[in-house]
Amino acid sequence: MVTGAFGTVPGLLLLPYLTDTLGVAAGVAGLLVLLPKAWDVIVNPVAGRISDRTGARRPFMLVAGLLLGLLFAAIFAAPFPGGAASGGYVAFAFLAAATAFAFFQVPYVAMPAELTDGYAERTRLMTWRVAVLALTILVSGALAPLVVDLTGGGREGHRWSGAFIGSLIVAGTLATFFGTRGALTHTATAAEPSLRAQLRVAAGNAPFLALLICWVVQAAGIGTMLAGVKYFADHVIVQEAGATFLFAAFVGPALLVMPLWTAVGKRHGKLRSLVAASLLFATGALLLLAAPALPGVAVYLIVALVGAGYAGQQVFAMAMLPDCIAHDTERTGRRQAGVFTGLWTAGETLGLALGPGIYALILQIFGYVSSATGESAVQSDTARLGVLLGFTVVPALLVGAAVLLLRRYDDRTGAAGGPVDNPAVWTTENRTPGEG
């Protein structure tokens, strides 16, 4: 509930809020969205180190999550009348919220590797996590723009929407904290003595690095598509409340295909399943190039296909991460899940932040006109082409091409026997001297 809301709504609303409500130029708006998120690349590993050193995950999640709910509402408060002042305020509030999110997200992502030692059980665990994530993305992503419209639009509508999502984050924080109070954990007996030493260990984990780089590039593709939802709805399919319907079409089917992806993963392994899900996403995104000539129903069906691929990406990448962490723990005997997940969430945050920046750059290049009225301005054919390309071709290339980066990840799945207990391993050519 927390990660789904914060990971979705800023990418969906913030860029059009800046360009079409506050009147900030597209290129500048892209930087205002990118820079606070890029800060997390620094703060996430620090949050991981602190979490590992204390050994306490839940208190960090409680304090940071409650603070995040308040800060999220503050992002859309718009206390200043001018566009420049309002844009600067949004960047500052977003920076503070991103910092709070780091201290929630890092301990949260670290916990699955400590909750269970089972390879298959982690897949089941992450399947349910992604199912709740998908439901929250559906609720927050579909309702946030709807709340804006129902409460008058413009600055006032965005204030109500920010308060609504902030309340959702607070509820998710409390549920996570109290829901895990009796959970058993399995931790190693010692931690690395310094952050630099832990980072060296993470850098030597070839499967983790391959998975991480793929995750960052794909997050940039997903972030680019997410940033373009409202623009695509307003200027390509031209439907009222189109952003809400697009989001429902994207996320709704994801809930239905979770059991299917679980079965695919059991049969073909996590690595192959991740590749298949990524290619499904890319194929659907390219099919949307024909959206201007298609009826609305066909567009939504193609978006549902993209959503099914997205669901598989989330399930298998997040299920492969604990395998990498567990392998490192068994190899070193030290507890350092927080550092791995700190790097992981920093990479994800950077990728999702790059998405709106990429999309804003495309809008700027193709001549998109900003507006301070709360309604998007009339755009030229060239600008509408930029809206379309940014929503289709760019995400397809980023998500599809990223699977080539997984060549160094060894899933080690047997055709007859199924996955082994520790699938994330070094191949012979990736071992460093002294490794067994």
C-alpha positions as CSV (number, residue, x, y, z in Angstrom):
1,M,0.0,0.0,0.0
2,V,2.8,2.4,0.8
3,T,5.2,1.5,-2.0
4,G,2.5,1.2,-4.5
5,A,1.0,4.6,-3.8
6,F,4.2,6.5,-3.6
7,G,5.8,4.6,-6.5
8,T,2.8,5.3,-8.8
9,V,1.0,8.6,-8.1
10,P,3.9,11.0,-8.4
11,G,4.9,9.4,-11.7
12,L,1.3,9.7,-12.9
13,L,0.3,13.1,-11.7
14,L,3.4,15.2,-10.9
15,L,4.6,16.0,-14.4
16,P,1.2,17.0,-15.8
17,Y,0.5,18.9,-12.5
18,L,3.6,20.9,-13.1
19,T,3.0,21.5,-16.9
20,D,-0.8,21.9,-17.0
21,T,-1.6,23.4,-13.6
22,L,1.4,25.3,-12.4
23,G,2.5,26.4,-15.9
24,V,6.1,25.0,-15.6
25,A,7.8,24.3,-19.0
26,A,8.1,20.6,-19.8
27,G,11.9,20.5,-19.7
28,V,12.1,22.3,-16.3
29,A,9.2,20.2,-14.9
30,G,11.2,17.0,-15.9
31,L,14.2,18.2,-13.8
32,L,12.0,19.1,-10.9
33,V,10.6,15.5,-10.9
34,L,14.0,13.9,-11.5
35,L,16.3,15.6,-9.1
36,P,14.5,14.8,-5.8
37,K,14.2,11.1,-6.8
38,A,17.8,11.0,-7.9
39,W,18.7,12.0,-4.3
40,D,17.5,8.6,-3.2
41,V,20.4,7.0,-5.1
42,I,22.5,8.5,-2.2
43,V,20.2,8.1,0.7
44,N,18.9,4.5,0.0
45,P,22.3,2.8,0.6
46,V,22.7,4.9,3.8
47,A,19.2,3.8,5.0
48,G,20.2,0.2,4.3
49,R,23.4,0.5,6.3
50,I,21.6,2.0,9.2
51,S,18.9,-0.6,9.1
52,D,21.4,-3.4,9.0
53,R,23.5,-1.9,11.8
54,T,20.5,-1.6,14.2
55,G,18.9,-4.9,13.0
56,A,15.5,-3.2,13.5
57,R,13.3,-3.0,10.3
58,R,9.8,-2.3,11.7
59,P,10.5,0.9,13.8
60,F,12.0,2.5,10.7
61,M,9.0,1.6,8.6
62,L,6.6,3.0,11.2
63,V,8.2,6.4,11.6
64,A,9.2,6.9,8.0
65,G,5.8,5.7,6.7
66,L,3.8,8.1,8.9
67,L,6.1,11.0,7.9
68,L,5.8,10.1,4.3
69,G,2.0,10.3,4.4
70,L,2.1,13.9,5.7
71,L,4.8,14.9,3.2
72,F,2.9,13.4,0.3
73,A,-0.1,15.6,1.0
74,A,2.3,18.6,1.3
75,I,3.7,18.0,-2.3
76,F,0.3,19.1,-3.8
77,A,-0.5,21.8,-1.2
78,A,0.6,24.6,-3.6
79,P,0.9,27.4,-1.0
80,F,2.5,29.9,-3.5
81,P,0.6,31.6,-6.3
82,G,3.4,31.9,-8.9
83,G,4.5,29.1,-11.2
84,A,8.2,29.4,-10.4
85,A,7.7,29.5,-6.6
86,S,5.2,26.7,-6.7
87,G,7.6,24.6,-8.8
88,G,10.4,25.1,-6.4
89,Y,8.1,24.2,-3.5
90,V,7.1,21.0,-5.2
91,A,10.7,20.0,-5.7
92,F,11.6,20.6,-2.0
93,A,8.5,18.8,-0.7
94,F,9.2,15.9,-3.1
95,L,12.8,15.7,-1.9
96,A,11.7,15.4,1.7
97,A,9.1,12.8,0.8
98,A,11.6,10.8,-1.2
99,T,14.0,10.8,1.9
100,A,11.2,9.5,4.1
101,F,10.3,6.8,1.6
102,A,13.9,5.5,1.5
103,F,13.8,4.8,5.2
104,F,10.5,2.9,4.8
105,Q,11.3,1.1,1.5
106,V,14.7,-0.2,2.3
107,P,13.8,-2.1,5.5
108,Y,10.6,-3.3,3.8
109,V,12.3,-4.8,0.8
110,A,15.0,-6.4,3.1
111,M,12.5,-8.3,5.2
112,P,11.5,-11.1,2.7
113,A,15.0,-12.5,2.7
114,E,14.8,-12.7,6.5
115,L,11.3,-14.0,6.8
116,T,11.9,-17.3,5.0
117,D,14.8,-19.4,3.7
118,G,12.7,-21.3,1.0
119,Y,13.4,-20.6,-2.7
120,A,9.8,-21.5,-3.7
121,E,8.3,-19.9,-0.7
122,R,9.9,-16.6,-1.6
123,T,8.1,-16.8,-5.0
124,R,4.8,-17.4,-3.3
125,L,5.5,-14.6,-0.8
126,M,6.4,-12.1,-3.5
127,T,3.4,-13.2,-5.6
128,W,1.1,-12.1,-2.9
129,R,3.1,-8.9,-2.3
130,V,2.9,-8.0,-6.0
131,A,-0.9,-8.8,-5.9
132,V,-1.4,-6.3,-3.1
133,L,0.9,-3.9,-4.9
134,A,-1.1,-4.2,-8.1
135,L,-4.3,-3.6,-6.2
136,T,-2.9,-0.5,-4.5
137,I,-1.6,0.8,-7.9
138,L,-5.1,0.2,-9.3
139,V,-6.8,2.1,-6.5
140,S,-4.3,4.9,-6.1
141,G,-3.5,5.3,-9.8
142,A,-7.1,5.2,-11.0
143,L,-8.6,7.2,-8.2
144,A,-6.0,9.9,-7.8
145,P,-6.8,11.6,-11.1
146,L,-10.5,11.0,-10.5
147,V,-10.3,12.7,-7.2
148,V,-8.7,15.7,-8.9
149,D,-11.6,15.9,-11.4
150,L,-14.3,15.4,-8.8
151,T,-13.0,18.1,-6.5
152,G,-12.8,20.8,-9.0
153,G,-9.5,20.2,-10.8
154,G,-6.6,22.6,-10.8
155,R,-4.8,23.3,-7.6
156,E,-7.7,22.6,-5.3
157,G,-8.4,19.2,-6.9
158,H,-4.7,18.2,-6.5
159,R,-4.8,19.2,-2.8
160,W,-7.6,16.8,-2.2
161,S,-5.9,14.1,-4.2
162,G,-2.7,14.5,-2.3
163,A,-4.6,14.2,1.0
164,F,-6.3,11.1,-0.2
165,I,-3.1,9.3,-1.2
166,G,-1.4,10.5,2.0
167,S,-4.1,8.8,4.0
168,L,-3.7,5.6,2.1
169,I,0.1,5.7,2.8
170,V,-0.6,6.1,6.6
171,A,-3.1,3.2,6.6
172,G,-0.6,1.0,4.8
173,T,2.2,1.9,7.2
174,L,0.1,1.0,10.3
175,A,-1.1,-2.3,8.7
176,T,2.5,-3.3,7.8
177,F,3.9,-2.4,11.3
178,F,1.2,-4.2,13.3
179,G,0.8,-7.0,10.8
180,T,4.5,-8.1,11.1
181,R,4.8,-7.8,14.9
182,G,4.8,-11.6,15.4
183,A,6.9,-12.5,12.3
184,L,10.0,-14.7,12.8
185,T,13.2,-13.6,11.1
186,H,16.2,-15.5,10.0
187,T,19.3,-13.3,10.1
188,A,23.0,-13.9,9.9
189,T,25.1,-13.5,13.0
190,A,27.3,-10.7,11.9
191,A,27.3,-7.6,9.7
192,E,30.0,-6.1,7.5
193,P,32.1,-3.6,9.5
194,S,31.6,-0.7,7.1
195,L,29.4,0.5,4.3
196,R,32.4,0.5,1.9
197,A,33.1,-3.2,2.7
198,Q,29.4,-4.1,2.1
199,L,29.4,-2.2,-1.2
200,R,32.4,-4.1,-2.3
201,V,30.6,-7.4,-1.6
202,A,27.6,-6.2,-3.5
203,A,29.8,-5.2,-6.4
204,G,31.3,-8.6,-6.5
205,N,27.9,-10.3,-6.7
206,A,27.5,-10.8,-10.5
207,P,23.9,-12.1,-10.5
208,F,22.8,-9.2,-8.3
209,L,24.5,-6.6,-10.5
210,A,22.9,-8.1,-13.6
211,L,19.5,-8.2,-12.1
212,L,19.9,-4.6,-10.6
213,I,21.0,-3.0,-13.9
214,C,18.1,-4.7,-15.8
215,W,15.7,-3.5,-13.0
216,V,16.9,0.1,-13.3
217,V,16.6,0.2,-17.1
218,Q,13.2,-1.4,-17.0
219,A,12.0,1.0,-14.2
220,A,13.0,3.9,-16.5
221,G,10.8,2.4,-19.3
222,I,7.9,1.9,-16.9
223,G,8.3,5.4,-15.5
224,T,8.3,6.8,-19.0
225,M,5.0,5.1,-19.8
226,L,3.5,6.0,-16.4
227,A,4.4,9.7,-16.9
228,G,2.7,9.7,-20.3
229,V,-0.7,8.2,-19.2
230,K,-2.6,11.5,-18.8
231,Y,-1.0,13.0,-21.9
232,F,-1.8,9.9,-23.9
233,A,-5.4,10.1,-22.6
234,D,-5.8,13.8,-23.4
235,H,-4.1,14.0,-26.7
236,V,-4.2,10.6,-28.4
237,I,-7.3,8.7,-27.4
238,V,-9.0,12.0,-26.3
239,Q,-11.4,10.5,-23.8
240,E,-12.8,12.1,-20.6
241,A,-11.4,10.4,-17.5
242,G,-9.2,8.5,-19.9
243,A,-6.3,8.3,-17.5
244,T,-8.5,6.5,-15.0
245,F,-9.7,4.0,-17.5
246,L,-6.1,3.5,-18.9
247,F,-4.8,2.8,-15.4
248,A,-7.6,0.4,-14.7
249,A,-6.9,-1.5,-17.9
250,F,-3.2,-1.6,-17.1
251,V,-3.4,-2.9,-13.5
252,G,-6.7,-4.7,-13.3
253,P,-5.7,-7.7,-15.5
254,A,-2.4,-7.9,-13.5
255,L,-4.4,-9.2,-10.5
256,L,-5.9,-12.0,-12.7
257,V,-2.7,-13.2,-14.2
258,M,-0.7,-13.7,-10.9
259,P,-1.6,-17.4,-10.6
260,L,-0.7,-17.9,-14.3
261,W,2.7,-16.3,-13.8
262,T,3.3,-18.4,-10.7
263,A,2.7,-21.5,-12.7
264,V,5.0,-20.3,-15.5
265,G,7.7,-19.6,-13.0
266,K,7.5,-23.1,-11.5
267,R,7.7,-24.7,-15.0
268,H,10.3,-22.5,-16.7
269,G,12.2,-20.8,-13.8
270,K,12.3,-17.2,-12.7
271,L,14.8,-16.0,-15.2
272,R,13.1,-17.2,-18.3
273,S,9.8,-16.1,-17.0
274,L,11.1,-12.6,-16.4
275,V,12.4,-12.4,-19.9
276,A,9.0,-13.6,-21.3
277,A,7.1,-11.0,-19.2
278,S,9.5,-8.2,-20.4
279,L,9.0,-9.1,-24.0
280,L,5.2,-9.2,-23.5
281,F,5.3,-5.7,-22.1
282,A,7.5,-4.4,-25.0
283,T,5.3,-6.0,-27.6
284,G,2.1,-4.5,-26.2
285,A,3.7,-1.1,-26.0
286,L,4.7,-1.2,-29.7
287,L,1.1,-2.2,-30.6
288,L,-0.1,1.0,-29.0
289,L,1.5,2.9,-31.9
290,A,-1.7,2.2,-33.8
291,A,-3.8,3.7,-31.0
292,P,-4.9,6.9,-33.0
293,A,-6.6,4.6,-35.6
294,L,-8.1,2.1,-33.1
295,P,-11.4,2.1,-31.2
296,G,-11.1,2.7,-27.5
297,V,-11.9,-0.9,-26.6
298,A,-9.0,-2.2,-28.6
299,V,-6.6,0.3,-27.0
300,Y,-7.7,-0.8,-23.5
301,L,-7.2,-4.5,-24.4
302,I,-3.7,-3.8,-25.6
303,V,-3.0,-1.8,-22.4
304,A,-4.2,-4.9,-20.5
305,L,-1.6,-7.0,-22.4
306,V,1.1,-4.5,-21.3
307,G,-0.2,-4.8,-17.7
308,A,0.1,-8.5,-17.8
309,G,3.7,-8.3,-18.8
310,Y,4.3,-5.7,-16.1
311,A,2.9,-8.0,-13.4
312,G,5.3,-10.8,-14.5
313,Q,8.2,-8.4,-14.3
314,Q,7.4,-7.4,-10.8
315,V,6.8,-10.9,-9.5
316,F,10.0,-12.5,-10.9
317,A,12.5,-9.7,-10.4
318,M,11.3,-9.2,-6.8
319,A,11.5,-13.0,-6.2
320,M,15.0,-13.2,-7.7
321,L,16.3,-10.5,-5.4
322,P,16.0,-12.4,-2.1
323,D,17.7,-15.4,-3.8
324,C,20.7,-13.2,-4.5
325,I,20.7,-11.9,-0.9
326,A,20.3,-15.4,0.6
327,H,23.2,-16.7,-1.5
328,D,25.4,-13.9,-0.3
329,T,24.4,-14.5,3.3
330,E,25.3,-18.2,3.0
331,R,28.5,-17.4,1.3
332,T,29.7,-14.8,3.9
333,G,27.7,-15.6,7.0
334,R,26.9,-11.9,7.4
335,R,23.7,-10.0,7.6
336,Q,23.7,-7.4,4.8
337,A,20.3,-7.6,3.2
338,G,19.8,-3.9,3.9
339,V,22.7,-2.9,1.7
340,F,21.6,-5.0,-1.2
341,T,18.0,-3.7,-0.9
342,G,19.3,-0.2,-0.4
343,L,21.1,-0.4,-3.7
344,W,18.1,-2.1,-5.3
345,T,15.6,0.5,-4.2
346,A,18.0,3.3,-5.1
347,G,18.2,1.9,-8.6
348,E,14.5,1.5,-8.8
349,T,13.9,5.0,-7.6
350,L,16.5,6.3,-10.1
351,G,14.8,4.4,-13.0
352,L,11.3,5.6,-12.1
353,A,12.6,9.1,-11.7
354,L,14.4,9.0,-15.1
355,G,11.1,8.0,-16.7
356,P,9.3,11.4,-16.3
357,G,12.5,13.1,-17.1
358,I,12.8,11.2,-20.4
359,Y,9.1,11.8,-21.2
360,A,9.4,15.6,-20.3
361,L,12.5,15.8,-22.6
362,I,10.5,14.3,-25.5
363,L,7.6,16.7,-24.9
364,Q,10.1,19.6,-24.9
365,I,11.7,18.4,-28.1
366,F,8.4,18.0,-29.9
367,G,7.1,21.4,-28.8
368,Y,4.6,20.6,-26.1
369,V,2.9,23.8,-24.8
370,S,2.4,24.2,-21.0
371,S,-0.6,25.8,-19.3
372,A,-1.3,27.4,-15.9
373,T,-5.1,27.0,-16.2
374,G,-5.5,23.5,-14.9
375,E,-6.4,22.3,-18.4
376,S,-4.0,21.1,-21.1
377,A,-3.4,23.6,-23.9
378,V,-4.2,22.7,-27.6
379,Q,-1.2,20.9,-29.0
380,S,0.2,20.7,-32.5
381,D,0.4,17.5,-34.5
382,T,4.2,17.4,-33.8
383,A,3.6,17.6,-30.1
384,R,0.9,14.9,-30.2
385,L,3.4,12.7,-32.1
386,G,5.9,13.2,-29.2
387,V,3.2,12.2,-26.7
388,L,2.6,9.0,-28.7
389,L,6.2,8.0,-29.2
390,G,7.1,8.7,-25.5
391,F,4.3,6.4,-24.4
392,T,5.0,3.5,-26.8
393,V,8.4,3.2,-28.5
394,V,10.6,4.5,-25.7
395,P,9.2,2.2,-23.0
396,A,9.2,-0.8,-25.4
397,L,12.9,-0.3,-26.2
398,L,13.9,0.2,-22.6
399,V,12.0,-2.7,-21.2
400,G,12.7,-5.1,-24.1
401,A,16.4,-4.4,-24.5
402,A,17.1,-4.6,-20.8
403,V,16.7,-8.4,-20.8
404,L,20.0,-8.6,-22.7
405,L,21.6,-7.5,-19.4
406,L,20.5,-10.7,-17.7
407,R,23.1,-12.9,-19.5
408,R,25.3,-12.9,-16.4
409,Y,22.5,-14.1,-14.1
410,D,22.6,-17.9,-13.6
411,D,19.1,-19.2,-12.6
412,R,20.4,-22.8,-12.5
413,T,17.0,-24.4,-13.1
414,G,16.9,-28.1,-13.9
415,A,14.5,-29.3,-16.6
416,A,13.6,-32.4,-14.6
417,G,14.3,-31.5,-11.1
418,G,13.2,-27.9,-11.0
419,P,15.0,-25.0,-9.3
420,V,17.8,-25.7,-6.8
421,D,17.8,-24.1,-3.4
422,N,20.3,-21.4,-4.3
423,P,19.7,-20.3,-7.9
424,A,21.6,-17.0,-7.8
425,V,25.1,-18.2,-8.2
426,W,28.4,-17.2,-9.8
427,T,29.3,-19.0,-12.9
428,T,33.0,-20.0,-13.2
429,E,34.0,-17.1,-15.3
430,N,32.4,-14.6,-12.9
431,R,34.0,-15.8,-9.7
432,T,36.6,-13.7,-8.0
433,P,39.8,-15.3,-6.7
434,G,39.3,-17.2,-3.5
435,E,35.6,-18.0,-4.1
436,G,34.6,-21.7,-3.9
